[in-house]
Amino acid sequence: MRYMRTSRLFAWLAAVFVITQVGFAQTQDTATVRGQVVDQAGAIIADAHVVLTNELTGLRRETRTDSSGYYTISSLPLTGKYKLSFTRSGFGTKEQTDIEFRAEETATINAVLSPAGVGGEITVFGTTEGVRSDSPQTGTRFDLQKIDETPVFGRKLTNLPLLNSAVRPARTQGDLFLNNTLFVINGGGRRQPTFRIDGSTGDDSWGRQTIFTNLPFSALQEFTVLPNSFSAEYGRTTGGAINVVTKSGTNDVHGDFLYLWRPGGIQANAPLAKVNTEDALNQFSGVISGPIVGDRTHFLLAAEYNRQDRDAVITSQLAPGLFSGHFRQPLLLVRVDQQLGKANLLTAKFNLDRFSDTNPADAVSGNVLPSAGRIFRKRTYAAQLSDTATLSSRVLNEAHFQYQLGDPITEFEPVTPSTQLVRPGVSTEGESRLGRLTNDQYQLTDTISFVTGKHNLRVGADVIHSSSGGNGQEFGGGFILGQFTFRANAGCNAQGLQCQPTSALTLNDVQSFTQSFGTQQYHVNDGCGRSLRRTISRPAAISR
């Protein structure tokens, strides 16, 4: 099985580099700048030399204005500030510095050149300092500074969308499977929002509810919530889109380290609790980046570890008290950017997300006793390879290949497998439901951009294949060791205030018994793709 997956992976990688020179893709993680160059009288200046330089990474892109004085430079990484210069024989050089761009947006920077020694003029629209000028699409955008300054509960990436007024939580059993904040946008369903990360899908096609592999919070460069995703490049457009761009390394060494501590004793008592409940969180997070070879090769390493201990209140008279659940989650992101000559920028990225939780969403609480507890686990990985190729001053191609593996995408098993005993209003004891599901996804996307005058035509395609399956006993699945349901008030006095231990009950107190095995194994292959002007197809959701 692993050998077959590895063989397919190399086959896809080979296809990427073939298609890179002739194919079609996505650009949600980059920006574009365009504009027109004229003289003081408003006359067009053709063949002006336009140079754009990233002052932190050394990335250099250049072009010349066409016969109408227009220029366009696309597929620009967001990390770092840019300097844009305009030169033409007989005119003085004009420069604009400290330019910052926004993902999937086109900034307009027009220049007025004057004879040498006489001042010129540059007009800027649509950068991070201004209102978007290339589209009516609106949303909530968090740049690096806002992300650092905004208090986010638990510093969890999937909590960020809730800061948009069109987003509300959608708490369901999926929270148990995935340990992510589920939400709906503009009243849609919780399976409709789509995640994009660095130009590739971040969706989990198994459940299509949330992000496949979480990222360390310190790795975020830009985070945008789009309540209505107009662009077909986001694929499934029945709901909103979440666009995430990660940081990249620069020519300077940068480090950012954080320790977050939330003491367990500062919370208020839970309702009906006679003792104080604690929810203690320790989070270690950090990112370091810098050059490997100046102006050519840069690295970034981000990591995070979450350790949370959370009390839940058991109110059953059989065993009142507290049950402490333990959550552990390491996150890792490694990224390397390599400039291959002047024509190609190659990016390789790997990240992982692993967690275990002994009591997600307080599954053991109320009348559910610790013997009914289960441990939930998830281990997901994502590897991405991207190439931006400058084919000519008017043609540019951007390709992405991504492999995502959930092994398991979700897993849960009883702490102590046993027959379940249900006493309505008194207790639930024992558990034998279990599950282990896996998912692996392959994605190949490509976009080619043609620039002529004021027009920038982009044509793209997206192909995704998802393979999921495993043990299908989810929450509605069968009880392998059976489930006894007792008559109401069995073993209790008439008022129900005093009850005997469950071990004292007999078969005469049983109302019903069920035993089933659910769907032991299933496997689903799902994939689609098509080529259309700025359109992407996605796999349909799997109904469970």
C-alpha positions as CSV (number, residue, x, y, z in Angstrom):
1,M,0.0,0.0,0.0
2,R,2.7,2.5,1.0
3,Y,4.8,1.4,-2.0
4,M,1.9,2.1,-4.4
5,R,1.3,5.6,-2.8
6,T,5.0,6.4,-3.2
7,S,5.0,5.3,-6.8
8,R,2.0,7.5,-7.6
9,L,3.6,10.4,-5.8
10,F,6.7,10.3,-8.0
11,A,4.5,10.0,-11.1
12,W,2.6,13.1,-10.1
13,L,5.8,15.0,-9.4
14,A,7.1,14.1,-12.8
15,A,3.9,15.4,-14.4
16,V,4.2,18.7,-12.6
17,F,7.5,19.6,-14.2
18,V,6.2,18.6,-17.6
19,I,3.0,20.7,-17.3
20,T,4.9,23.6,-15.7
21,Q,6.0,24.8,-19.1
22,V,2.7,24.3,-20.9
23,G,-0.1,24.1,-18.4
24,F,-2.6,26.0,-16.3
25,A,-2.9,26.9,-12.4
26,Q,-3.9,29.1,-9.3
27,T,-2.5,32.3,-7.8
28,Q,-4.4,32.8,-4.5
29,D,-1.0,33.1,-2.6
30,T,0.5,35.8,-4.8
31,A,-0.2,39.3,-6.1
32,T,0.1,41.3,-9.3
33,V,1.1,44.9,-10.0
34,R,0.2,46.8,-13.2
35,G,0.1,50.4,-14.4
36,Q,0.9,52.9,-17.1
37,V,3.9,55.2,-17.6
38,V,3.5,58.6,-19.2
39,D,5.3,61.9,-19.4
40,Q,4.3,65.3,-17.8
41,A,2.1,66.1,-20.8
42,G,0.3,62.8,-20.5
43,A,1.9,61.3,-23.6
44,I,2.6,57.5,-23.5
45,I,6.1,56.4,-22.8
46,A,6.7,53.0,-24.5
47,D,9.7,50.7,-23.8
48,A,10.3,52.1,-20.4
49,H,12.3,49.7,-18.2
50,V,10.3,48.6,-15.1
51,V,12.2,46.8,-12.3
52,L,10.5,45.3,-9.2
53,T,12.8,44.1,-6.4
54,N,11.9,42.5,-3.1
55,E,14.1,44.3,-0.6
56,L,14.1,41.3,1.9
57,T,14.5,38.3,-0.4
58,G,16.4,39.8,-3.4
59,L,13.7,38.6,-5.8
60,R,14.0,40.7,-9.0
61,R,11.4,40.9,-11.8
62,E,11.6,43.2,-14.8
63,T,9.7,44.1,-17.9
64,R,9.1,46.9,-20.4
65,T,6.1,49.0,-21.1
66,D,4.2,48.2,-24.3
67,S,3.2,50.5,-27.1
68,S,0.4,51.9,-24.9
69,G,2.7,52.5,-22.0
70,Y,1.3,49.6,-19.9
71,Y,3.2,47.0,-17.9
72,T,2.2,44.0,-15.7
73,I,4.2,41.9,-13.3
74,S,2.4,39.0,-11.7
75,S,2.8,36.1,-9.3
76,L,4.6,38.1,-6.6
77,P,5.2,36.5,-3.2
78,L,3.8,38.5,-0.2
79,T,6.7,38.2,2.2
80,G,8.8,41.3,2.2
81,K,8.5,44.9,0.9
82,Y,9.1,45.8,-2.7
83,K,10.9,48.6,-4.6
84,L,9.6,49.6,-8.0
85,S,11.7,51.7,-10.4
86,F,10.9,53.2,-13.8
87,T,13.7,54.3,-16.2
88,R,13.7,55.6,-19.8
89,S,16.4,57.2,-21.9
90,G,16.0,61.0,-21.7
91,F,14.0,60.9,-18.5
92,G,14.9,60.8,-14.8
93,T,14.5,57.5,-12.8
94,K,11.5,57.3,-10.6
95,E,11.2,54.9,-7.6
96,Q,8.5,53.8,-5.2
97,T,9.7,51.9,-2.0
98,D,8.1,50.0,0.9
99,I,5.4,48.5,-1.3
100,E,3.4,45.6,0.3
101,F,0.9,43.5,-1.7
102,R,-2.2,41.5,-0.9
103,A,-2.9,37.9,-2.0
104,E,-4.8,37.5,-5.3
105,E,-5.1,41.2,-5.8
106,T,-3.9,43.5,-8.5
107,A,-2.3,46.8,-7.4
108,T,-2.1,49.7,-9.8
109,I,1.0,51.9,-9.8
110,N,1.1,54.6,-12.4
111,A,4.2,56.7,-13.1
112,V,4.8,60.1,-14.6
113,L,8.4,60.5,-15.8
114,S,10.0,63.9,-16.2
115,P,13.3,65.0,-17.8
116,A,16.3,64.3,-15.7
117,G,16.6,66.6,-12.7
118,V,12.8,67.5,-12.7
119,G,10.4,65.8,-10.3
120,G,8.1,63.1,-11.4
121,E,5.0,61.5,-9.9
122,I,3.9,58.0,-8.9
123,T,0.2,57.1,-8.0
124,V,-0.5,53.9,-6.1
125,F,-3.8,52.0,-5.8
126,G,-4.8,48.7,-4.3
127,T,-1.8,47.8,-2.1
128,T,-2.1,47.0,1.6
129,E,-2.5,50.6,2.4
130,G,-5.6,51.2,0.3
131,V,-8.9,49.8,-0.8
132,R,-9.0,47.0,-3.2
133,S,-9.2,48.4,-6.7
134,D,-9.4,45.3,-9.0
135,S,-12.6,43.6,-7.8
136,P,-15.9,44.2,-5.9
137,Q,-15.1,41.2,-3.7
138,T,-14.8,42.1,0.0
139,G,-13.9,40.3,3.1
140,T,-11.9,40.4,6.3
141,R,-8.2,40.4,5.8
142,F,-5.6,39.9,8.5
143,D,-2.0,40.8,7.6
144,L,1.0,40.0,9.6
145,Q,0.6,42.9,12.0
146,K,-3.1,42.3,12.6
147,I,-2.6,38.6,13.2
148,D,0.0,39.5,15.9
149,E,-2.1,42.2,17.5
150,T,-5.5,40.4,17.5
151,P,-6.4,38.2,20.5
152,V,-7.5,34.8,19.2
153,F,-8.8,32.2,21.6
154,G,-6.2,29.5,22.0
155,R,-4.3,31.0,19.0
156,K,-6.1,28.5,16.9
157,L,-6.2,29.1,13.1
158,T,-9.8,28.0,12.7
159,N,-11.0,30.5,15.3
160,L,-9.9,33.5,13.0
161,P,-13.0,33.3,10.7
162,L,-15.3,34.0,13.6
163,L,-14.0,37.6,13.6
164,N,-16.0,38.2,10.4
165,S,-19.6,39.2,11.1
166,A,-20.9,36.9,8.4
167,V,-19.5,33.8,10.2
168,R,-21.0,32.0,13.1
169,P,-20.0,28.8,14.9
170,A,-21.5,25.5,13.9
171,R,-20.9,23.2,16.8
172,T,-21.5,19.6,15.9
173,Q,-20.0,16.1,16.5
174,G,-17.5,17.0,13.9
175,D,-15.7,19.0,16.6
176,L,-14.9,15.7,18.3
177,F,-13.4,14.2,15.2
178,L,-11.2,17.1,14.1
179,N,-10.6,19.4,17.1
180,N,-11.3,22.4,14.8
181,T,-13.8,25.2,15.1
182,L,-16.5,24.5,12.6
183,F,-18.5,27.4,11.2
184,V,-21.0,28.5,8.6
185,I,-20.8,31.6,6.4
186,N,-23.8,33.7,5.4
187,G,-26.2,31.0,6.7
188,G,-24.8,28.2,4.5
189,G,-23.9,24.7,5.6
190,R,-20.8,23.8,7.6
191,R,-19.5,21.7,4.7
192,Q,-19.6,24.6,2.2
193,P,-16.7,26.9,3.2
194,T,-13.4,26.1,1.4
195,F,-9.8,26.5,2.6
196,R,-7.0,27.5,0.3
197,I,-3.4,27.4,1.6
198,D,-0.5,28.8,-0.5
199,G,-2.4,28.3,-3.7
200,S,-3.5,24.7,-3.1
201,T,-6.6,23.2,-1.4
202,G,-6.6,23.0,2.4
203,D,-9.9,21.1,2.4
204,D,-10.5,17.6,3.9
205,S,-12.4,15.8,1.1
206,W,-13.3,13.0,3.6
207,G,-15.6,15.2,5.6
208,R,-15.2,18.5,3.8
209,Q,-15.9,20.4,7.0
210,T,-12.6,22.0,7.9
211,I,-8.9,22.3,7.3
212,F,-7.0,19.1,6.5
213,T,-3.7,20.0,8.2
214,N,-3.5,22.8,10.8
215,L,-0.6,25.3,10.7
216,P,1.4,26.8,13.5
217,F,-0.2,30.2,14.2
218,S,3.2,31.9,14.0
219,A,3.6,30.8,10.4
220,L,0.7,32.9,9.0
221,Q,1.6,35.8,6.6
222,E,-1.9,36.6,5.6
223,F,-5.4,35.3,6.4
224,T,-8.5,36.4,4.5
225,V,-12.2,35.5,5.0
226,L,-14.3,36.0,1.9
227,P,-18.1,35.6,2.7
228,N,-18.8,35.3,-1.0
229,S,-16.0,33.9,-3.1
230,F,-16.6,35.3,-6.6
231,S,-13.4,33.9,-8.1
232,A,-13.9,30.5,-9.7
233,E,-10.3,29.7,-8.7
234,Y,-11.5,28.9,-5.2
235,G,-13.3,25.9,-6.7
236,R,-16.5,25.1,-4.8
237,T,-18.2,28.5,-4.7
238,T,-21.5,27.5,-2.9
239,G,-20.1,29.2,0.2
240,G,-17.3,31.4,1.5
241,A,-13.6,30.9,1.2
242,I,-10.7,31.1,3.6
243,N,-7.4,32.0,1.9
244,V,-4.2,31.4,3.9
245,V,-0.7,32.4,2.9
246,T,2.3,31.3,5.0
247,K,5.5,33.2,5.6
248,S,8.7,32.6,3.7
249,G,12.4,33.2,4.5
250,T,14.3,36.3,3.7
251,N,17.9,37.5,3.5
252,D,17.8,38.4,7.2
253,V,17.5,36.0,10.0
254,H,14.2,36.4,11.9
255,G,12.9,34.7,15.0
256,D,9.7,34.9,16.9
257,F,9.0,32.8,20.0
258,L,6.0,32.7,22.3
259,Y,5.0,30.9,25.4
260,L,1.3,31.1,26.3
261,W,0.1,30.1,29.8
262,R,-3.5,30.0,30.9
263,P,-3.7,29.0,34.6
264,G,-6.3,26.4,35.4
265,G,-7.7,28.1,38.5
266,I,-8.9,31.4,37.0
267,Q,-12.1,30.1,35.4
268,A,-15.5,30.5,37.0
269,N,-17.3,27.5,38.3
270,A,-19.2,25.5,35.7
271,P,-23.0,25.5,36.0
272,L,-24.3,23.1,38.7
273,A,-20.7,22.3,39.8
274,K,-20.0,22.2,43.5
275,V,-16.2,22.4,42.9
276,N,-14.1,24.7,40.8
277,T,-13.3,23.3,37.3
278,E,-9.9,24.1,35.7
279,D,-8.9,24.5,32.0
280,A,-5.2,24.9,31.9
281,L,-3.4,25.6,28.6
282,N,0.3,25.7,27.9
283,Q,1.4,26.6,24.3
284,F,4.9,26.8,23.0
285,S,5.2,28.4,19.6
286,G,8.0,29.8,17.5
287,V,9.2,30.5,14.0
288,I,12.7,31.1,12.6
289,S,13.7,32.0,9.0
290,G,16.7,33.2,7.1
291,P,19.0,32.7,4.1
292,I,20.7,29.5,3.1
293,V,22.3,31.2,0.0
294,G,21.7,35.0,-0.1
295,D,19.2,36.2,-2.7
296,R,18.7,32.6,-3.9
297,T,17.7,30.1,-1.2
298,H,15.7,30.8,2.0
299,F,14.2,28.6,4.7
300,L,11.5,28.9,7.3
301,L,10.8,26.6,10.3
302,A,7.7,27.0,12.4
303,A,6.5,24.8,15.3
304,E,3.9,24.7,17.9
305,Y,2.9,22.5,20.8
306,N,-0.4,22.7,22.7
307,R,-0.9,21.0,26.1
308,Q,-4.3,21.4,27.6
309,D,-5.9,19.8,30.7
310,R,-9.6,20.5,31.0
311,D,-12.0,19.4,33.8
312,A,-15.6,18.3,33.1
313,V,-18.3,18.0,35.7
314,I,-20.0,14.6,36.3
315,T,-23.4,15.2,37.9
316,S,-24.6,11.5,38.0
317,Q,-25.3,10.5,41.6
318,L,-23.5,7.3,41.0
319,A,-20.1,9.0,40.7
320,P,-20.3,12.8,41.1
321,G,-17.1,14.8,40.7
322,L,-14.7,15.9,38.1
323,F,-13.1,14.2,35.1
324,S,-9.9,15.7,33.6
325,G,-9.4,15.4,29.9
326,H,-5.9,15.8,28.3
327,F,-5.3,17.3,24.9
328,R,-1.9,17.2,23.2
329,Q,-1.1,18.6,19.7
330,P,2.3,19.2,17.9
331,L,2.3,21.3,14.7
332,L,5.2,21.7,12.3
333,L,5.8,23.7,9.1
334,V,9.1,23.5,7.0
335,R,9.4,25.7,3.9
336,V,12.3,26.2,1.5
337,D,12.2,28.8,-1.4
338,Q,14.8,28.4,-4.2
339,Q,15.4,30.9,-7.0
340,L,16.5,29.0,-10.1
341,G,18.1,31.6,-12.2
342,K,15.9,34.6,-13.2
343,A,13.1,32.5,-14.7
344,N,12.0,30.1,-11.9
345,L,11.0,30.3,-8.3
346,L,10.7,26.9,-6.7
347,T,9.0,26.3,-3.3
348,A,8.9,23.1,-1.3
349,K,6.8,22.9,1.9
350,F,5.9,20.2,4.4
351,N,3.7,20.4,7.5
352,L,2.1,18.0,10.0
353,D,-0.7,18.1,12.5
354,R,-1.0,15.4,15.2
355,F,-3.3,15.5,18.2
356,S,-4.8,13.2,20.9
357,D,-7.7,14.1,23.2
358,T,-9.1,11.9,26.0
359,N,-12.3,14.0,26.4
360,P,-13.1,16.1,23.4
361,A,-16.0,18.6,23.8
362,D,-16.6,17.1,27.3
363,A,-17.9,13.8,26.0
364,V,-17.6,12.5,29.5
365,S,-19.7,14.8,31.7
366,G,-23.1,15.0,33.1
367,N,-24.5,11.5,33.4
368,V,-21.8,10.0,31.2
369,L,-19.2,8.3,33.4
370,P,-15.5,7.8,32.7
371,S,-16.0,4.2,31.8
372,A,-17.8,5.4,28.6
373,G,-14.7,7.5,27.6
374,R,-12.9,7.3,24.3
375,I,-9.5,8.6,23.1
376,F,-9.6,10.6,19.8
377,R,-6.6,10.9,17.6
378,K,-5.6,12.5,14.3
379,R,-2.4,12.5,12.3
380,T,-2.3,14.5,9.1
381,Y,0.5,15.5,6.8
382,A,0.8,17.8,3.7
383,A,3.6,18.2,1.2
384,Q,3.6,20.8,-1.6
385,L,5.9,21.7,-4.5
386,S,5.3,24.9,-6.4
387,D,7.1,26.4,-9.4
388,T,6.6,30.0,-10.8
389,A,8.1,30.2,-14.3
390,T,8.6,33.4,-16.3
391,L,8.2,32.2,-19.8
392,S,8.5,35.7,-21.3
393,S,7.9,39.3,-20.4
394,R,4.2,38.7,-21.3
395,V,3.7,35.0,-20.3
396,L,4.0,33.6,-16.8
397,N,3.1,30.1,-15.4
398,E,2.5,29.0,-11.8
399,A,2.1,25.3,-11.0
400,H,1.4,23.5,-7.7
401,F,1.5,19.8,-6.7
402,Q,0.2,18.8,-3.3
403,Y,-0.1,15.4,-1.5
404,Q,-2.1,15.2,1.7
405,L,-2.3,12.2,4.0
406,G,-4.6,11.6,7.0
407,D,-3.4,8.4,8.7
408,P,-5.7,8.4,10.5
409,I,-7.9,11.4,9.4
410,T,-9.8,10.5,12.6
411,E,-9.5,7.6,15.1
412,F,-11.3,6.9,18.3
413,E,-11.2,3.9,20.6
414,P,-12.7,3.1,24.0
415,V,-10.4,3.5,27.0
416,T,-11.8,0.2,28.4
417,P,-13.9,-1.7,25.8
418,S,-17.0,-3.0,27.4
419,T,-20.8,-3.4,27.0
420,Q,-22.6,-0.1,27.3
421,L,-25.2,0.3,30.1
422,V,-27.6,3.1,29.8
423,R,-29.8,4.2,32.7
424,P,-32.0,7.1,31.5
425,G,-31.5,10.2,33.7
426,V,-29.0,8.3,35.9
427,S,-25.8,7.2,34.0
428,T,-24.2,5.9,30.9
429,E,-21.4,3.4,31.5
430,G,-19.1,1.4,29.2
431,E,-18.3,1.9,25.5
432,S,-17.4,-0.4,22.5
433,R,-17.8,1.9,19.5
434,L,-14.5,2.5,17.7
435,G,-13.3,3.8,14.3
436,R,-10.2,4.4,12.3
437,L,-10.5,6.3,9.0
438,T,-7.8,7.3,6.5
439,N,-7.7,9.7,3.6
440,D,-5.0,10.6,1.0
441,Q,-5.4,13.4,-1.5
442,Y,-3.5,14.4,-4.6
443,Q,-3.9,17.7,-6.3
444,L,-2.3,19.2,-9.4
445,T,-3.1,22.8,-10.3
446,D,-1.6,25.2,-12.9
447,T,-2.3,28.7,-14.2
448,I,-0.8,30.5,-17.2
449,S,-1.1,34.2,-17.4
450,F,-1.0,36.2,-20.7
451,V,-0.5,40.0,-20.4
452,T,-1.3,42.4,-23.2
453,G,-1.9,46.1,-22.6
454,K,-4.5,46.6,-19.9
455,H,-5.6,43.0,-20.0
456,N,-4.4,40.0,-18.0
457,L,-5.9,36.7,-19.1
458,R,-5.5,33.7,-16.8
459,V,-6.5,30.2,-17.8
460,G,-6.3,27.4,-15.3
461,A,-7.1,23.8,-14.4
462,D,-7.3,21.8,-11.1
463,V,-7.3,18.1,-10.7
464,I,-7.9,16.4,-7.3
465,H,-8.1,12.7,-6.4
466,S,-9.2,11.7,-2.9
467,S,-9.1,8.1,-1.5
468,S,-10.7,7.6,1.8
469,G,-12.0,4.7,3.9
470,G,-11.4,2.4,6.9
471,N,-13.6,1.3,9.8
472,G,-16.9,3.0,9.4
473,Q,-18.2,2.8,12.9
474,E,-18.8,6.5,13.7
475,F,-21.0,7.9,16.4
476,G,-24.1,6.4,14.9
477,G,-22.4,3.0,14.3
478,G,-22.9,-0.2,16.1
479,F,-22.0,-1.3,19.7
480,I,-19.7,-4.3,19.1
481,L,-20.2,-5.6,22.7
482,G,-23.8,-4.5,22.8
483,Q,-25.9,-1.9,24.6
484,F,-28.3,-2.5,27.5
485,T,-31.0,0.1,28.1
486,F,-32.7,-0.1,31.5
487,R,-36.2,0.9,32.4
488,A,-36.6,4.4,33.6
489,N,-36.0,4.7,37.4
490,A,-34.8,1.1,37.5
491,G,-32.9,0.6,40.8
492,C,-34.0,4.0,42.2
493,N,-36.6,5.0,44.7
494,A,-39.9,6.6,43.6
495,Q,-38.4,10.1,43.6
496,G,-35.3,9.0,41.8
497,L,-33.1,10.6,44.4
498,Q,-31.4,7.5,45.5
499,C,-30.2,4.8,43.1
500,Q,-28.4,1.5,43.5
501,P,-25.1,0.8,41.6
502,T,-25.7,-0.6,38.1
503,S,-24.0,-3.8,39.2
504,A,-27.0,-4.5,41.5
505,L,-29.5,-4.5,38.6
506,T,-30.8,-7.7,36.9
507,L,-32.1,-8.7,33.5
508,N,-35.6,-8.0,34.8
509,D,-34.7,-4.3,34.9
510,V,-33.6,-4.2,31.2
511,Q,-35.9,-2.5,28.7
512,S,-33.9,-3.4,25.5
513,F,-30.7,-4.8,24.2
514,T,-29.0,-4.0,20.8
515,Q,-25.9,-5.2,19.2
516,S,-24.5,-4.4,15.8
517,F,-21.2,-4.0,14.1
518,G,-21.8,-1.0,11.9
519,T,-20.0,-0.8,8.5
520,Q,-16.8,-2.7,9.2
521,Q,-14.8,-1.4,6.2
522,Y,-15.4,0.9,3.3
523,H,-13.4,2.6,0.6
524,V,-14.3,5.5,-1.6
525,N,-12.3,6.9,-4.6
526,D,-13.3,10.4,-5.5
527,G,-11.8,12.8,-8.0
528,C,-12.5,15.2,-10.8
529,G,-11.0,18.0,-12.7
530,R,-11.5,20.2,-15.8
531,S,-10.0,23.1,-17.6
532,L,-12.0,26.2,-18.0
533,R,-11.3,29.9,-17.9
534,R,-10.6,30.6,-14.2
535,T,-12.7,27.7,-13.1
536,I,-11.8,24.8,-10.8
537,S,-13.7,21.6,-10.1
538,R,-13.7,19.9,-6.7
539,P,-14.7,16.4,-5.5
540,A,-18.2,16.2,-4.2
541,A,-18.7,15.7,-0.5
542,I,-19.0,12.2,0.9
543,S,-22.2,11.7,2.8
544,R,-22.0,9.7,5.9
